[in-house]
Amino acid sequence: MNKKTLIFLIIIIVFGIIAYFTIFKPGETQITDINNFEECVSAGYSVMESYPRRCEMDGKIFTEDIGNELEKLDLIKVDNPRPNQAIESPLYITGEARGFWFFEADFPVKLFDDNGFLLGVTPAQASGDWMTEDFVAFKATLLFAVPSTPKGKLVLEKDNPSGLPEHADELIIPIYFKEMPESSQEFMTIKIFLSDSNFLNEPYFDCSRTMAVERQVPETLAVASNAVKALLRGATQEETNQGFVSNISSGVRIQSLNIENGVAKIDFNEQLEFQVGGSCRVTAIRAQITETLKQFSTVDSVIISINGRTEDILQP
């Protein structure tokens, strides 16, 4: 190879490298990978100071999801949390709504994760006379279970004692959870145990009867804890349609779990016994927790406590 040929090859290689970095820009997010506002912002494109915010990418506009807040401004307004705010339990909710959004001075507030699990539900209470068409301040405190996704939605429902769909309404607020679900490349199948409501009317119904359903949880050493967290998220809509229910109140959390010599000692927050009444329901709650833990070979028996108490909990 002569000197001129070598120089020519070097020039071609240099121009090839320059063209590659100019066209493909390795290390940058490619336009074809951007499909929403969050990805546009993460890629470093400019954000317009509007409400809702908009991110512009080479002439294409992505708008931030703020739920249906703008559509409901003349009916209900929320001061906290704001759309896409990061929240944690307990969540303090404040705002104002027209008097007809309430019934008997309250209306239901529900929190879902993006897998559709109902993490918590509580009534929002009017802070003044609700027998008016004017705006009335409200507040609520919501305890919620550990989410299974990084994002979710807060739903403030218009109280609808008639049950008629034409009287129903809701405000939807997208949120993020400060408590991120465990990230794992590997997942494993475990079981949680729900009650079967299809047999409730049988003369000799066994309240401790449970049915196993499967869940996917991150594959970690804390698999028993993850199984109970999945149990505390309750049933899916499909399972509910089949008659499977959880008797455990929404918003319950594990405070500690220790397994030693075949005995699982699990402590919950006070939400476990919130508005729990009746011997059948108490029996069902204990059965759901016990069977979910006893699926593991290291567990032979279960001791349940609430804030460290074992003797006077889950009374009928």
N, C-alpha and C positions, 0 to 999 in steps of 0.2 A: 504494500500500500504506500503510494507516494504522499508527499507532504500536502499537496493540494487536496487530494481526496480526504485525508485525515481532517483537515481544517473544515471542509464541506460537511463532513459527518458531525463534527462538533457543533457547528452552527445549527444544523437540523435538530440535534438533541436539545440544545439550549432553547430554541424557539418552541420545541415541543413541550418542554417543561413550563415555559412561560404561558403557553396557551392552556395547558392543563390547569394551572393555578388561577388563571383569569376566568376560565369558563366554569369549572367545577367547584372552585373555592372550598377545598377540603377543610373540615372542621366547622363549617357553617351549616345551619339547618337548611336543607333544600326546600324550595318553594312547594314542591309536590308533597312535602311532609307536613305542611301547615294547613290545618282544617278548622281552627277555631280561634277565638280571641286570646286564650291563655297561651297557645302555641305561638301565636303572632308576637305577643309581648316577650315571651321567652327567647324568641329569635332576635330580639333587639330592634324591632321595627317601631316606628313612632306611634305614640298614643295621643289621640285627640282629647282635649279636656272638655268633654261633653258628658251628659248623663242620659242614657248609659254611655260609658266610655267606648271609643272605637279605635281599632288598630288598623293602620293602613299599610298594605304590603303591595308595592308595585301597582297601585291603582285598585287593588282589591281591598274591600273593607270587611273587617270582622267586628261584630258588636258584642259587647259583654252581656252575658245572661244575668238579668236582674229579676227574673221571675215575671210576675204579672203586676208588679207594684204600680206602674204608671196607669194601668187600667182601673185600679181600685182606689186611687187617691181621694176620690170623693166619698168613699165608704169607710176606709180603714187606713191608718198610717202607723208605721212602726218606727220607733226611735232606736230601739235596740232589740235584736241585732240588725245590722244593716245588711243588704245583699252582699254575698261573698265574704262576709266577716268570718274569721276563725273563732269557733266557740268551744267551750268546755262545760262539763257538768259540775255544779248546777248552772243552768242558763237563766239569767234574769231578763225577762221580756217586758218592755214598756211601750206604750203607744196610746193611740186614741181611735175610737170607732163610733160610728153613728149608733144611737140608742137601739135601733132595730136590729143591729148585728148581735145584740145580747138577747138572752132569755133568762129570766130570774137572775139578772145581774152578772151572768157569766157566758162564756162560749168556749168550745174546746180548742186546744192547741196541741198539735202532734208533730213529732220529729221523726223523719225517715232517713235512712242512709240510701245510697244509690242502688243497693240490692233490694230495696223495697221493704227492709225490716223496720217495724215500728219500734223505735228506740225509747220513746217516752211520750206520755200524754198527760196533760194537766188542764184544769180550767183557768182561763184568764178572768180575773175579777174586776168588775167596774169599780172605779174609785169615787163615783158620785151617782147621782140619780140617773138611771138608765132609761126611764120612761120619757124619752124625748127623741126627736129626730136630729138633734144637734150632736156634735162630737162629745164623747165621754172618755175620759182617761181610763186606762186599764193597766194591770200589771200581773205578772205570773212568774213563778219559779218552777223550772222544769229540770228534774233529774232524768238522766238518760243513760242507757246501757252503752257498752263499748261498741263503737261502729265497726262495720266490716269493710268500709270504703273510705277514702279520704274526703269525699264530698257527700252532701245530702241536701235535704230541703225541710224547711220549717213551714208547716201549714196551719194557718189560723182560719178556722171554719166559722162561718156564720151559724149561730145556733138555729137549728131547724127542727123544733119539736113535732111538726107535722109529718116530717119524713118525705114530703113531696119534693121531687127534683126541681120543680120550678121555683121553690123557695130556698134552694141550696146555693151557697156561694163560698168562696175561699180566697185567701191571699196566700200566694206561694213565694217563699223567700229562699233562694239558693244559699247554702252556707258551706264552709269548710270546717273540718274538725281539727282542733289543735292536737288532739291525741290521734296520731296516725296509726292505722292498722299495721301489724307486723309485716314487713316486706320479706318475701321468701321466694326463691326460684322454684322451690319444691312444695307441693301440697299433698296432704294425705286425707283419706276419707275416714271420718269418725261418725259416731251416732249420737244423736240427742234423743231424749225420750219425752214425748208429748202425751197428753190425755186424749182419749177417744170419746168424743161427745156423742157418738152414735148409739152408745149403750146407756146413756144417762137415765132413760125412762124404764129400764129393765127393773123388775121388782127387787132383785138382789144384786144391784150393780156394785162392783168392787171399785171403790174410789182410788185404790192404789194401782189400778190397771193402767199400763202405759203402752205406747206404740213407738217403735224405733223408726226414726227417719235419718237420712244421711246428710252430712255437711262436709264441705271441703275447708280445711283449716291449714295454716302454714305448718310445715313440718319442722317442729322445734322440740326441745326437751320439755317444754311446758305444755305438752299436748293435753293433759287433763284440765289444766286451767283454760286452754283455748276451747276445749269441748264445753265447759260450763259457760264460758262467755257466749258461745254460739247458742246454747240453750236459753240464755237470758235475752237473746234477741227475738226469741219466740218463733212462731210458725210463719211460713210463707203464705201468700194469698191462696195458692193452689192447695196447700195442706189444709188451710182453714175451710176451703170449699169442700174438702173431703171429710170434714168433721173433726180434724185434729186440732186441738187447742192447747195453749199453755195456760196453766192456772197461776203462773208467777207474774206478779205485777210488772209493768214496764218501768224501766229506770233502775232496776236492781243491779248492784255491782259486787264483785268479789273484793274483799279487803285482804284476805290471805288464804292460802291453801297449802297445807303441809301433809305429806303422805309418809307414814313411818310405821313399820311392822304391820302392814296391811290395813292400817286405819287412816282414813282421809279426814282431816279436820279442816273444815271450810267455814270461813267467817264472811258474812255479808253486811251490807249497810242496812239501815233501818227500813228501807223501802221494801224489803222482803216481806214484812208483816203489815205494810200500809193497807188499810181498809180490807184486811183479810178476815173473813168470818165464816163459820160453819166447819164442822169436823171433816166433811167430805173434801172441801177445798184444801184444808190444811194437810190432810192425808195425801192428796194429789200432788201438792207442792213438794212434800218430802220425798215422794216416790220419784218424781221427775229428776230431782237433784241426785238422789241416791243411785238410781239406775244409770244415769249418765256417767257417774264416777265409777260404778262397779263394772263397767264394760272393760276397764283396764285391769290386767292381771295383778297389778300391785295393790289393788284395793279390794278388801274383803268387807269392810264396814265403813259407815260414814257418820261423822258427828257434825251437826249443823249448829252454827252459832250466829248471833247478830250482835255486833259491837262487843264481842267476847262473851255474851250471855248464852247459856245453853238451857237453863232450867225453865225459864218463863217465856219462851218464844213460841210463835205459831200456835197460839191457843185458839180452840174452836170458838 
